Amino acid sequence: MSDTPIIKVEHISKNFRGLRAVNDLSLEIEKGKITGMIGPNGAGKSTTFNMICGYYPPSEGHIFYKGQDITDCKPFKYTDMGIARTFQIMKPLSTLSVLDNIVPSAFFGKNKAKNLAEAKDIAEEVLEFTGLYSKRNAIAGEMGTPDQKRLEMARALATRPEMLFLDEVMAGLNPAETDQAIELIHKINESGITVFLIEHIMKAVVNLCEKVIVLHHGEKIAEGTPLQVMNDPYVIEVYLGKKGK
């Protein structure tokens, strides 16, 4: 796979009424790989994630996708560029079936469906891919957390993205369910989709990510392989709550 960055972030910062949530952050997400971002609560992960995904405009800095400056792009334009994301808090169309939750997503993206029949075909392919096909007629709001998280990923995949952002998709899962989610994310990546994820479950980070970025107080304090960052003295201090640099 190419080492060319699909996402490049240059010196972004974010201020909220005088509070600097992210400070002068630069990072690269390499095409075709799985990159993770970790850090203690309040480290600035979600703010960074939402800036890259277009939900928060950065106070300073620039964001590039495939070399194009997308700093000022609105979120609804991202799907047409081949970018999709999930949300930490799932909000399915709770009274509709699983299939009917996915069909609308197929009308968005670079290769959007041209009609309802094509959208249903795309939705069924995604259901098969994510292991939800047998539950396609289930009511989304009546499913448990693991299936709703899988549905969240399925809705994103129905836009047929090149780049997928995952926001804590392991939260609330037991060890067996976590293993299943890890397997699905590997499968997504192996299909050619670049993945960037925020995650607290270190088992998932170690098993999925080729590169990990660590944030603390809105700044990048480490970057490297999972093994490198887990053995970084400052990262250890941060996670153990000791005084850092």
C-alpha positions as CSV (number, residue, x, y, z in Angstrom):
1,M,0.0,0.0,0.0
2,S,1.0,3.6,-0.7
3,D,2.5,5.8,2.1
4,T,1.0,8.9,0.5
5,P,-1.2,10.7,3.1
6,I,-4.9,10.7,2.2
7,I,-5.5,13.2,5.1
8,K,-2.9,15.9,6.0
9,V,-3.5,18.2,9.0
10,E,-1.3,21.2,9.3
11,H,-1.0,23.2,12.6
12,I,-4.7,23.2,13.5
13,S,-5.9,24.7,16.7
14,K,-9.4,25.1,18.2
15,N,-10.6,27.7,20.7
16,F,-13.9,27.7,22.6
17,R,-14.5,31.0,24.2
18,G,-10.9,31.4,25.3
19,L,-10.3,27.7,26.0
20,R,-7.8,26.2,23.7
21,A,-9.0,22.7,23.2
22,V,-6.5,21.7,20.5
23,N,-3.1,23.5,20.0
24,D,-1.0,23.5,16.9
25,L,-1.7,19.9,15.9
26,S,-0.2,18.3,12.7
27,L,-0.8,14.8,11.6
28,E,-1.0,12.5,8.6
29,I,-3.3,9.6,7.8
30,E,-1.7,7.3,5.3
31,K,-3.8,5.9,2.5
32,G,-4.9,2.3,2.8
33,K,-3.9,2.0,6.5
34,I,-5.6,2.0,9.9
35,T,-4.5,5.0,12.1
36,G,-5.7,5.4,15.7
37,M,-5.9,8.4,18.0
38,I,-5.8,7.8,21.8
39,G,-5.5,10.0,24.9
40,P,-7.1,10.5,28.3
41,N,-10.6,12.1,28.6
42,G,-10.4,15.7,27.7
43,A,-7.3,15.3,25.6
44,G,-8.9,16.9,22.5
45,K,-9.6,13.7,20.5
46,S,-13.2,14.4,19.8
47,T,-12.5,18.0,18.9
48,T,-9.8,17.0,16.5
49,F,-12.0,14.3,15.0
50,N,-14.8,16.8,14.5
51,M,-12.5,19.3,12.9
52,I,-11.1,16.8,10.4
53,C,-14.7,15.7,9.6
54,G,-15.9,19.2,9.0
55,Y,-18.1,19.6,12.0
56,Y,-15.9,22.2,13.8
57,P,-14.0,24.8,11.7
58,P,-10.5,25.1,13.1
59,S,-9.5,28.4,14.6
60,E,-6.2,28.1,12.9
61,G,-4.5,25.7,10.4
62,H,-5.5,23.7,7.4
63,I,-6.9,20.2,6.6
64,F,-6.1,18.5,3.2
65,Y,-7.8,15.5,1.6
66,K,-5.8,14.0,-1.3
67,G,-3.9,17.3,-1.5
68,Q,-7.1,19.4,-1.7
69,D,-7.7,22.0,1.0
70,I,-11.0,21.0,2.7
71,T,-10.6,23.3,5.8
72,D,-13.8,25.2,5.0
73,C,-15.8,22.3,3.5
74,K,-19.2,21.6,5.1
75,P,-19.9,18.1,6.5
76,F,-22.5,17.3,3.9
77,K,-19.9,17.7,1.1
78,Y,-17.7,15.0,2.6
79,T,-19.6,12.0,1.3
80,D,-19.3,13.3,-2.3
81,M,-15.5,13.3,-1.7
82,G,-15.5,9.7,-0.5
83,I,-15.4,10.3,3.2
84,A,-17.8,8.8,5.8
85,R,-17.9,8.7,9.6
86,T,-19.7,7.1,12.5
87,F,-20.9,8.7,15.7
88,Q,-20.2,7.6,19.2
89,I,-23.9,8.0,20.2
90,M,-25.9,5.9,17.8
91,K,-29.0,7.5,16.4
92,P,-30.7,4.9,14.2
93,L,-34.1,5.6,12.6
94,S,-35.5,3.6,15.5
95,T,-38.9,2.7,14.2
96,L,-37.6,1.5,10.8
97,S,-36.1,-1.8,9.8
98,V,-32.3,-2.3,9.6
99,L,-32.6,-2.4,5.8
100,D,-34.6,0.9,5.6
101,N,-32.0,2.5,7.8
102,I,-29.3,1.8,5.3
103,V,-31.1,2.4,2.0
104,P,-31.0,6.3,2.3
105,S,-27.2,6.3,2.7
106,A,-26.8,4.7,-0.7
107,F,-28.1,7.9,-2.3
108,F,-25.0,9.7,-1.0
109,G,-21.4,9.4,-1.9
110,K,-19.2,9.5,-5.0
111,N,-21.0,6.5,-6.5
112,K,-24.5,7.2,-5.3
113,A,-27.4,5.0,-6.3
114,K,-29.5,6.2,-9.2
115,N,-32.8,4.7,-8.1
116,L,-34.4,2.9,-5.2
117,A,-33.7,-0.6,-6.7
118,E,-30.0,0.2,-6.9
119,A,-30.0,1.6,-3.4
120,K,-31.6,-1.6,-2.0
121,D,-29.0,-3.7,-3.8
122,I,-26.2,-1.6,-2.2
123,A,-27.9,-1.8,1.2
124,E,-28.2,-5.6,0.9
125,E,-24.5,-5.9,-0.1
126,V,-23.5,-3.9,3.0
127,L,-25.8,-6.0,5.2
128,E,-24.1,-9.1,4.0
129,F,-20.6,-7.6,4.4
130,T,-21.3,-6.4,8.0
131,G,-23.0,-9.6,9.1
132,L,-26.4,-7.9,9.6
133,Y,-28.2,-9.6,6.6
134,S,-30.2,-12.0,8.8
135,K,-31.5,-9.0,10.8
136,R,-32.4,-6.8,7.8
137,N,-36.1,-6.8,8.8
138,A,-35.5,-6.2,12.5
139,I,-36.6,-2.9,13.9
140,A,-33.4,-0.8,14.5
141,G,-34.5,0.7,17.8
142,E,-35.1,-2.8,19.3
143,M,-31.6,-4.1,18.6
144,G,-28.9,-4.2,21.3
145,T,-25.8,-2.0,21.4
146,P,-23.5,-4.3,19.4
147,D,-25.9,-4.5,16.5
148,Q,-26.7,-0.8,16.6
149,K,-22.9,-0.1,16.4
150,R,-22.6,-2.4,13.4
151,L,-25.6,-0.7,11.8
152,E,-23.8,2.7,12.3
153,M,-20.9,1.3,10.4
154,A,-23.2,-0.2,7.7
155,R,-24.9,3.2,7.1
156,A,-21.5,4.8,6.6
157,L,-20.3,2.0,4.3
158,A,-23.4,2.3,2.1
159,T,-22.0,5.6,0.8
160,R,-19.1,3.5,-0.5
161,P,-16.3,5.7,1.0
162,E,-12.6,5.6,0.4
163,M,-12.0,7.1,3.9
164,L,-13.9,6.0,7.1
165,F,-13.7,7.7,10.4
166,L,-14.8,5.6,13.4
167,D,-15.7,7.3,16.7
168,E,-15.3,4.8,19.6
169,V,-17.1,1.9,18.0
170,M,-15.9,-0.4,20.7
171,A,-17.5,1.5,23.6
172,G,-19.9,-0.6,25.6
173,L,-18.9,-3.9,24.0
174,N,-17.9,-7.0,25.9
175,P,-14.6,-8.8,25.0
176,A,-16.3,-11.2,22.5
177,E,-18.2,-8.3,20.9
178,T,-15.0,-6.3,20.7
179,D,-13.2,-9.2,18.9
180,Q,-16.1,-9.2,16.4
181,A,-15.8,-5.5,15.8
182,I,-12.0,-5.7,15.3
183,E,-12.6,-8.4,12.7
184,L,-15.1,-6.3,10.9
185,I,-12.8,-3.2,10.9
186,H,-9.9,-5.4,9.5
187,K,-12.3,-6.6,6.8
188,I,-13.3,-3.0,6.0
189,N,-9.7,-2.0,5.7
190,E,-8.8,-5.0,3.6
191,S,-11.5,-4.0,1.1
192,G,-9.4,-0.9,0.4
193,I,-10.9,1.7,2.8
194,T,-8.6,3.8,4.8
195,V,-9.6,3.9,8.5
196,F,-9.0,6.6,11.2
197,L,-10.4,5.8,14.6
198,I,-10.6,7.2,18.1
199,E,-10.6,4.4,20.7
200,H,-10.2,3.8,24.4
201,I,-10.0,0.0,24.2
202,M,-6.2,-0.7,23.9
203,K,-6.8,-4.2,22.7
204,A,-8.5,-2.8,19.6
205,V,-5.8,-0.2,19.1
206,V,-3.0,-2.8,19.3
207,N,-4.7,-5.2,17.0
208,L,-5.9,-2.7,14.4
209,C,-3.6,0.2,14.1
210,E,-0.3,0.5,12.2
211,K,0.2,4.0,13.6
212,V,-1.1,5.6,16.8
213,I,-1.3,9.3,17.6
214,V,-1.5,10.3,21.3
215,L,-3.0,13.5,22.5
216,H,-2.8,15.2,25.9
217,H,-4.2,18.6,26.7
218,G,-4.9,19.2,23.1
219,E,-1.3,18.5,21.9
220,K,0.3,15.6,20.2
221,I,2.7,14.0,22.7
222,A,3.6,10.8,20.8
223,E,3.3,9.1,17.5
224,G,4.4,5.7,16.2
225,T,3.5,2.0,16.2
226,P,1.3,0.8,19.1
227,L,4.3,-0.8,20.7
228,Q,6.3,2.4,20.5
229,V,3.7,4.6,22.0
230,M,2.8,2.1,24.8
231,N,6.5,2.1,25.8
232,D,6.9,5.9,25.7
233,P,7.7,7.1,29.2
234,Y,5.6,10.3,28.9
235,V,2.6,8.4,27.5
236,I,2.8,6.0,30.5
237,E,3.0,9.0,32.9
238,V,-0.1,10.6,31.3
239,Y,-2.2,7.4,31.5
240,L,-1.1,6.7,35.1
241,G,-1.9,10.3,36.1
242,K,1.7,11.2,37.1
243,K,3.3,14.5,36.5
244,G,4.5,14.8,33.0
245,K,7.1,17.0,31.3
